[in-house]
Amino acid sequence: MRSSYLPYCRPSITDDEIAAVVGALRGGWLTTGPHAARLEREFESRAGVDYAVALSSCTAALHVALAAIGVGPGDEVVMPSLTFVAGAQCTVELGATPVFADVDPHTLSTTAETVRAATTQKTKAIVAMPYAGRPADIGSIVAYARERGIRVIEDAAHAAGMLDRGEWAGTRADAAAYSFYATKNLTTAEGGMLLTNDATIAERARLLSLHGMSRDAWKRYAAKGSWRYDVSEPGYKYNLADPLAALGLAQLQRLEAMQARREALAAQYLAGIEHIEGINVQAEVEYADDRHSWCMFVVQLDEDLAGPGRDACVEALARENIGASVHYIPTHVFSGYRRYMRDPLPYTEAVWQRLLSLPLYPAMNESDVDDVLGALRRALNAIIAGTYAMR
Ligand SMILES: Cc1ncc(COP(=O)(O)O)c(C=O)c1O
C-alpha cells in the first residue's frame, strides 16, 4: 500500500506559470484585458477557427452559445445524460427542454444514431460531448444535423489536446465550449473558451457574456477609450479575468508536452490493464488522425460486477491510499432532472454503474500508475473471489 495519498487529480503548475500570473497581477489591469485577448488569438490560430471568446467557464460558454443560436421556450436540445450537468442546466435556464440521447457503450459518447432517436420536430440543437477526450466523430453528427437545420454545439470540456480527424473541437460543429476547470488538460483554475467559425455566434456570445454591453472595460478605460456604452439586451457576467488568462497562455505553451505525458501514462495503464481480470477500457480512437486527449482514464467493470463491484473498487482503492472517481452519475438520475427523462437509455443505465475513473495527470510518475494497477488487481481479485467486504 502507498505511504502517501495519490489524489484523483492534481493540477500541473510550473514556476513560469506562477510568474505569468504574478506578472499579470502586477501589470495594473485585473479584469478582462490584453491577456484574455491574447489567449483568444492563440486559440484561434492553434485551432484554425475564426473566433475564440474567452469566458469564465465551459458552462458559461455553453450558455451563451445556446442563447446565441436562439434556443428558447418550446425548443428541445438533445444531449447525453452521461455527462456533467452543465448542458442540461443551461438548456433549462433558457426555458428549453433537455432531451437525453443514449451513448455507445464502448465510446461512451452519443452517436448520429442515438441522437437521431432522440430528435423531434422541436429539436433546435444537439450538444455532443467527446467523453474523456476520445474523439466522437462529430462529423457524422454534424452531417445528420445539417440535413434538418439543427445546430450542433460541442461540449469540449475534455477536448484540449484532442484531435478529431486531425482537427480541434469547434471546427466542424457550430461552436465548441472548452473548460479550463482545475481538473482539465489546460487550466486557468476556472475558465472556458468558446470557439466558432460563425461570426453571429461569436458576436452574440461576446455581447451576452458581458451584460449585453457594447464595450468592455478595457475599451472604455484605455487611453483612447470612451466612457459611453449601450446595453442592447440583458446578458450575463461571464468574462475571464486577465490573471487567469495569463495562466492559460502559459499553460498553452505546455499543452503538447502535457499531452505527451498523458499519452505515456495512458499507454502504461492500457498495457497493465490487459492483465487484470474483470475490467475493460474505452474503445480506441477510430481514425489514424484522431488523438485522445486522455482528460480522464476510464475503465468499465465486467457486466456481472456492476454496481456493488464498482463501488467496492472505489472503496478498495481509497483503502490503498488512491483516489478514484465516477464519471458520470447520469443527469436523468438526479432529483432535479428526473422529470426530463423520456425514452429509456439502456446503455447509459447499464454502463454508468460499471464506470470507474482512475487518476491520470502529468504530475504522476510511472510508479504511481504501477501502484494504481496493483491496487486495482488486488481489489478485483477479491471482488471476483467474493472475499471483499465493504465497510
Ligand atoms: C463534460 C463537462 N461539461 C461541462 C463541464 C463544465 O465545465 P466548467 O466547470 O468549466 O463550467 C465539465 C466540468 O467538469 C465537464 O466535465
The ligand as an ORCA input file, in Angstrom:
! r2SCAN-3c Opt
* xyz 0 1
  C     -18.293     17.256    -19.739
  C     -18.276     18.548    -18.988
  N     -19.022     19.569    -19.418
  C     -19.028     20.755    -18.798
  C     -18.268     20.974    -17.687
  C     -18.337     22.302    -17.009
  O     -17.104     22.938    -17.057
  P     -16.856     24.291    -16.226
  O     -16.599     23.887    -14.810
  O     -15.669     24.922    -16.871
  O     -18.084     25.104    -16.366
  C     -17.469     19.953    -17.170
  C     -16.676     20.185    -15.959
  O     -16.227     19.360    -15.251
  C     -17.461     18.698    -17.845
  O     -16.713     17.679    -17.419
*
